[in-house]
Amino acid sequence: MTDDLACLMYLLAHDDAAEGPYDPSRTELLVRAAAVTDLALRGRLGEDRGTVTVSGTEPTGDPVLDGVLRDAVGGHGWKQLVRRHRRRSLTEVEDRLAAAGLLTLRAPRFRVGARRSTVTDHAVSAALRARVTAALHGDGPVREVPAADAVLVALAAAGRVRAVVSRQDQKTHRARIDACTRRLGALAPGLEHAVRALPTTMVAAQGGMGGS
């Protein structure tokens, strides 16, 4: 299984009953934010006075991440980079998971609409959710939580992915969620701000604002 954060975020947000993401427009932003953060963790994206910077020109070998790298050229802010081409990134993640045998894709029910998707290995999804839940409910220092797991906790909380972070979790573990989100600030202050702003960005996106 791929360890790309965007793919992991998609699996966390997948809803079997809906035959796709729990909320497509929100998941587009979560997947895109996960890809952006993945690149920051790899040292490929940084920040200079609030502007996203790109390090290196070599491709990563992942079409999702390489697409984000191309988008990052030109001096964008983090929030803008998360909003840009998010639908394309979601489609690329679905294709990547399907190629890995972790997702089955089918045509939409209607002429206009999203593809339907089914997770083919529920053990993989269950293990991933258990891993992120353990990071959320753990009592050890957040600094000892693997960076990828802290990112997934922060994004799932920001996106209200209730299968991972319930309403009660949102209240009970508020301090731990906040600590996971603060770890993004060590990568880039603007990235942390962009993730904290995701709930507002999602409302704007559902109203037809914020790019495509």
C-alpha angles and dihedrals in degrees: 000000000000117000093207108135093224091058092046091050091052092053091050091051096045117116115200093200092053092045089229143029116342088242116006098204093048093044091053089060094042092051091046092048089049091053092048091050092047089058091048090052089051090052093245095115126046139157136252114186092328096316121114113244128198123221119203131358102232116110121248094222091241112106092208094054094039089054091053091048090055090048091051094061111100105050108281130170120246095251091050092049091051091052097045119100091343093151091055090051091051091051091048091051091051090049091049093050091046091051089051090053094245097109137039116210126203134179117271118266091242132038091254116044147075124300116260116242136193126194106233099199112044091180089067093051092045092051091048093050091047090052093051092043089053090053090051097045098037121116097210123101113290089227087069093054111102109262093239092053092048090052092050091050091050093048096044090051093047091048095045093236094176095189086067106025112028124201088257091050089052089060102034097045099035093124093050092048089050091051091050090051092048089060087070088063089065087063095044130335091221091055091056090049091050092053092047088051094052096100090058092042090052092053090051091047092052088053091057096261133118106051132280 
